[in-house]
Amino acid sequence: MKKSVRITYADVYLKPVLIRVVHAAVKVIEHPYYRVKYDRTLKRRGKKWAIIAISRMILTAFYFMFNNSEIFNSSDL
């Protein structure tokens, strides 16, 4: 079974913003959670797939934080 590389619930305005967020998130040195995930996916799948995978993770985190009225807690990572 092939996994999708699409961000299905993001529109044409949100996708470029997510891509920029991913590029910024993988450069953060203090909290390397997304950088580690990016590097692992990059080795297996390539740059584009890794960027989309991390953007889907971030979009999912935003969705659940918004629906549950929670604030971001980096200790949960």
C-alpha positions in Angstrom: 0.0 0.0 0.0 1.4 3.4 -1.0 1.2 6.3 1.5 -0.1 9.6 0.3 2.2 12.6 0.0 -0.6 15.1 -0.3 -1.9 17.5 2.3 -5.5 17.0 1.6 -7.1 19.5 4.0 -4.9 22.5 3.2 -5.8 24.9 0.5 -3.5 26.8 -1.9 -2.9 29.5 0.6 -2.0 27.3 3.5 0.3 24.9 1.8 3.1 27.4 1.0 2.9 28.7 4.6 3.2 25.2 5.9 6.3 24.6 3.7 7.9 27.7 5.1 7.0 26.7 8.6 8.7 23.3 8.0 11.9 24.9 6.7 12.0 27.1 9.9 11.1 24.2 12.2 13.9 21.9 11.0 16.4 24.6 11.7 15.6 25.1 15.3 18.5 23.9 17.5 16.8 24.1 20.9 14.0 21.7 20.1 15.2 19.2 17.5 12.0 17.1 17.4 11.0 18.0 13.9 14.6 18.0 12.7 15.1 14.4 13.8 11.8 13.4 12.1 12.8 15.3 9.0 16.3 13.6 8.9 14.8 10.1 9.3 12.3 10.7 6.5 14.8 12.4 4.3 17.1 9.3 4.4 14.2 7.0 3.4 12.1 9.0 1.0 13.8 12.2 -0.1 13.5 15.9 0.5 10.0 16.6 -0.9 8.4 13.7 0.9 10.1 14.7 4.1 8.9 18.3 3.9 5.3 17.1 3.2 5.5 14.6 6.0 6.6 17.2 8.6 4.0 19.7 7.3 1.3 17.1 7.8 2.5 16.5 11.3 2.4 20.3 12.1 -1.0 20.7 10.5 -2.3 17.8 12.6 -0.9 19.3 15.8 -2.5 22.7 14.9 -5.8 21.0 14.3 -5.9 19.1 17.6 -4.7 22.1 19.6 -7.4 24.3 18.0 -10.2 21.7 18.6 -9.2 20.9 22.2 -8.4 24.6 23.1 -4.9 23.6 24.2 -1.7 25.5 24.0 1.5 24.1 22.6 3.5 22.2 25.1 7.0 21.2 23.9 7.4 18.7 26.7 4.8 16.5 25.1 7.2 16.0 22.1 
